[in-house]
Amino acid sequence: MTDATAIAADLARRIGVRAQRDEPLARHTTMRVGGPADLLVTVRNAFELRAVVRFARTRGIPHIVLGRGSDIVVANRGIRGLVILCRAEGTRIEGDTYVAEAGVPMARVATETAAAGLAGLEFGLAIPGTVGGAVWGNAGAHDADIAAVLRSATILRATGEEAIVGPAELRFGYRDSALKIPPDANDVTPPAPTDLVVSTSFALRPSSFDEVRVGLDAIRAWRRAHQPLGVPSSGSVFRNPSDGPAAGWLIDESGLKGHRIGGAVVSEKHANFIVNDRKGSASDVRDLALHVRREVERRHGVRLAFEILFLGDWDEPVIEQDAS
């Protein structure tokens, strides 16, 4: 990025946030891969989030907002421009409404609402990301999703205006919303969305901590039994098809469990997870994901859609050849 030093100085002077040059992104993603960001800044509240995003937009600085770095794979060469790590984690409870800023981890949402005797967000324990990303992608697990509990979201529009919108305007679908630009079938590097979640409110139901704890314990047990915990991954690689078998079943039936490229391997525990168990590179993960998609399409006639996003400055275009 040209003038990175000047931009960093301007961020410090105008907003009071410190930008880091050439910060490795592997340490900020759950897959533990990815090269440096030209500039990286961490925002600690909704005010800083708004201010930094508006700063970047008004100056035409390429930028992307990251939460906990799940559901993404960052290129070996990193991300050009400004990466904004969202650590805006303010929360409050108003009766049966839970209000959370965009950077609150979904696991904390689950435990915090449970402790307050509110039910409805237990599934958040299985979501590795933050509130903002969860709304953006209508995250869900265990037969529940964001769409069922969201009351409203405060959105920073691309125009700079702020709006409070409800579920109808967000047009939730399966792992989708109006905030999410659907990736082209032949492009694994879709553009970033232009509207940004700043904060949210959820409509929950009163319960007891003991009752909600039963649900949380069940989710913990299921994850331990079925998901590769404790090893770097980005969560589910593919969306489940709208009809027919789940992505994990299709991958398993294609004989791909344990298939490896470099340090990336299809999990033996859950076939829809790719884990980085040998200090693999971003290219290892991407190449393995594309291989899995081609093999499933060849064997089952189903073209899986990515749930993870491949972001950044890839050193070569993604070329998909027909499997022989």
N, C-alpha and C positions, 0 to 999 in steps of 0.2 A: 504494500500500500504506500503510495506517495504521501509525504507529509505526515506520516504516522506520529512522529514526535510532536508536531504541532497540534495534531488532533488530540493526543493524549494530554497535552498541556491545557488545551481548551476545555476538555472534559473536567479536569481538576479545577480549573478556575471558575467555570460557569456552574457546575453541578456539584463539585466537591467529591467526585469519585476518581479513584486511581485506575488507570489503564495499564495493563502489562503488555509488553512487546514480545512477540514470538512465543507465546505461552503454549506448551504442548497440550493438545486437547484429549490425548489418551487418558490423562488423569481425571478428566471431567466427563467421561462416558462410561456406561456400564459394560461395554464390550472391551474397554481398555485399549482401543486402537485410535489412531488419528494423529496427524501432524499438527503443526502450530497454527494458531490464529495470528493474523497480523497484529491485531489488538484484541485484548480481552478485558472486559470490565464486569465487575460483580455489583449488582444492584440489590439493596437490602430492604427496600420497601416500595410500595406502589408509586410514591412520588418520584423516586429515583428511576424506576422503570419507565414511567411516562416521560420523564425529562430526557433520559438517554435515547430512547426511541425517537422522540421528536427531534433531538439534536441530530441524530444520524439522518433522519428523513429530510430535514430542511437543508442539509449539506450534501445530499445525494451520496452518502457513504453506504456502501453495501453492508448489510448487517443481518444477523440472525439471532433470535432469542432461544436459549437453551434452558431447560429445567435441570433434571438430574442426568440427562444424557442417555436415557433409555430409548429404545425404538429407533436408534440412529446408528449409522456407521459413517465415521468421518474419514475422508481420504488420507492416504499416507502423506500427501503434500499439504494437508490442512485446509483451512478456510481463509479465503481472502476477505479483507475488510474487517468489520467489527463484530465480535461475538459477545453477546450480552448474557451473562449467567444470571438467571433470575432466582434470587434468594429472598424475594418479598414474601414473608411468612407470617403476616399478621392474621389473627383469627379472633372471632368473638361469637358468642352464642346469644341469640335473642329469642327466648321462648323455644319454639320447635324449629327455629331457623339457625343454620350454621353458616357463618360468613367467613370466607377465606380468600386471602390474596393468592395471586397466580402461582407463587413459588412454594406453596405449602406441599410437602410430600403427601401423596395419597395414603400411605401407610399411617402417617400421623393423623390424617383426617379420620381414618377408621378408628384408631384408638382413642382419640380425643372426644369424638362424638359418643363412643361407647361409654367412656367414663362419665359423660354428662347425662347418661340415660336416654340417648337418642338413637333410634334404629334407622337403617336405610343405606348407610355408607360402609357397612362391613366389608363389602367386596373390594373396597379401596386397599385393603391389606394385601391383595394380590396384584396391585398395580404399582410398578416400580417408579413411575414418574410423578409429576406434580399436577396440581389442580388445573393450571392453565393448559398443559398438554392433554390432560384427561378430557377437558371440555372440547378442545380443538378436534380430538379424534374420537369423541364419544366412547371413551374407554369403558370396558366392562369385563366382568368375570363372574362365574358362579351364578349364571342366569340373572344378572343385574347389570345395569349400566348407568352412565351419567344422565341420560335423557329422562330416566324415570324419577330422578330426585332433584334435578336442577330447577330452582325457582327463577333465577335470573343471572345474567352475567354482565359485568361492565366491560365494554369493548372500546378500545382505542382504534378508531377508524384510520384507514390509510390517509384520509383527508386531514387528520389531526383532531377531528371532533371526537367526543366521547358519547357513548350511548349505552343505555341499559336495555338489554334485549332478553326476551324469554325463549323458551324451548321452540315455540313455533317459528320464530324468525331464524333460529339457528339451524332449522331443518335437519334434525338429527337423523342419521341412518346407521346401519351397521358399521361401526368403527369409522364414522364419517360425520361431517357437519358442514354448514355453509362456510365455516372458517377454513376448511381444508380444501386446497386445490387438488382435485383428483389427478394422480400421476397418469401420464400417457402410458399405454400398454407397452410401448417400446422404449420408454425412458425411465431409468431408475433414479434420476436426479431432478425431481420436480421443483418448480420455483417455490420459494417460501410464501406463506400466506401473507396477505397485506393487512388484515385486521388482527388485533392482538387482544387476548384476554388479560384484563388487569386484576379483576376480582370477581367473586362469585357468591351466590347465596343458594343454599340447599334447603328444601322443605323435607323435614324428617318427622318421625312419629315418636312420641314418648314411649319409653320402655324402661326396663331395669338393666343395670349393668350386668347382672348375672345372666339375664336372658340374652343380651347381645354378646356376652362373652362366649356363650355356647357356639354362636355362629363364627366368631373370630377363631376359636380353637379348632373348629371343623375346617376352616380355610387353611390355617397353619398346617394341620395334619395332611390335608390334601396336597398342598404344595411340597411338603417334605417327601411325600410318596411319589409324586408325579412330575416334578420339575427339577432341573439341574441347578440347585441352589449352591452358593459358595464358589462358583466359577464364573468368569466373565462371560456375559451374553447380552443380547439386546432384547430379550423377550421373544415373543412369537415372531417368526420371520415372515410368515404369510398369513393373509386373511383366510378364514374358512370360506369355501365356496358358498354361494347363496342356496344351493341345493346339493344333495348328495353327501358323500363322506367328508369328514373334516380334513384339513390340510395335513395334520399329523398322521392320520391313517393312510392317506395317499402316499406320503413320503415313506412311511414304514413299509407299506406294501410294495413300494418300488425298490426295496432292499437297500435303502440309503442310510439307515442308522449306522453310525460309526464311520461313514465315508469321510475322508479327510483330504483337505488341500492345505499344505503347509501346517500352520498352527491352528487352523480352524477345523472343527469336526461336527458332524451332525450328532446331536446328543443321543446316547443310548437310552436315556430315560424318557425323553419326549422328543419325537422326531421333528417337531416344528420349532425346535431351538437349535441354533448353531452356537457352540461354545468355543471360546478362545482358550484352550488349555495348554498351549505351548508357546506363548508369547507370539501369536500370529500377527500378521499385518492386516490392514484394512483390505488390501487386494486379495488376501487369502479368503477373508469372509465374503467379499463380493463374488469372487470366482466360484466359491462353493455354493452360494445362494443361487447364482445363475445356473450352475450345473444341476442343482436339485430341481429347479423350475423346468429346465429342459427335459430332464428324465421323467418327471411326473407327467408332463405333457405327452412325451413319447409313449409312455406305458399306459396312461389312463385317458388321454385326450382332454385333460383339464389343464388350463393355463392358470396357475396360481398368481394371485395379485400380492404384491409386497405389502406387508404391514409396516416394516421398517423403512426408513428413508436413508438413501445414500447421499451424503452431503459433502460439499467441498470441491477441491481442485484435483480431480482425478487425472492421473498421468496419461490415460488413454481412454478413448471412448468405449462404451460398452457395446461390444459386437456380439450378437447372438446368432450362432449358426445352428442349422438344423442338426439334431443329433442323428448319427448314422445307426 
